Amino acid sequence: MTLRPTGEGRGRGRWPGELTGRQVFAMLLGFFLLIIAVNGVFIYLSLSSHPGTTTRDAYREGLEYNRVLERAARQQSLGWQARILAEGGTVSLELTDAGGRAVRELAGTVQAVRPTRDGEDRSHAAVETAPGTYGVEGPPLAPGRWTVVFELEDGAGRRFRAENAILVTR
């Protein structure tokens, strides 16, 4: 014996609640359109936010990493001690030698980089504001996170680099 729907008023003999091919097609199409829309939102957000890179040429810097290690070893052999201070947006570096005496008469640059925003990075000449203390003449840093890099050199060609992440508050 075969069971068949009665079909009264239902068209071509379908069961109540039966899925049709059109309904399955519409559900699949809706599912994939939703996935495409969510992917589009993620692509837009990723392209419009900060890229996350910290260097312009990471590949070349990776190849030159041994030189970076050599410079760090030379700097370590100097015995100089650095302390980066940030007060009210003004940044300074106190530099002493192994004997605790101020390291004087250095020249170089100070870079302040916003790790989360493009376009606010600054680079200035380092100025000796007191014996062994180096700073920047210019407007103070805006509140927020900054990475500050002092790159200094003395008359004998000895280089010193100090980098620190700071939080500027008002």
Stockholm file with secondary structure:
# STOCKHOLM 1.0

chainA/1-170         MTLRPTGEGRGRGRWPGELTGRQVFAMLLGFFLLIIAVNGVFIYLSLSSHPGTTTRDAYREGLEYNRVLERAARQQSLGWQARILAEGGTVSLELTDAGGRAVRELAGTVQAVRPTRDGEDRSHAAVETAPGTYGVEGPPLAPGRWTVVFELEDGAGRRFRAENAILVTR
#=GR chainA/1-170 SS CCCCCCCTTSSSSCCTTCCCHHHHHHHHHHHHHHHHHHHHHHHHHHHHSCCCCSCSCHHHHHHTHHHHHHHHHHHHHHTCEEEEEEETTEEEEEEECTTSCBCCSCEEEEEEECSSCSSCCEEEECEEEETTEEECCSCCCCSEEEEEEEEEECTTCCEEEEEEEEEECC
#=GC SS_cons         CCCCCCCTTSSSSCCTTCCCHHHHHHHHHHHHHHHHHHHHHHHHHHHHSCCCCSCSCHHHHHHTHHHHHHHHHHHHHHTCEEEEEEETTEEEEEEECTTSCBCCSCEEEEEEECSSCSSCCEEEECEEEETTEEECCSCCCCSEEEEEEEEEECTTCCEEEEEEEEEECC
//
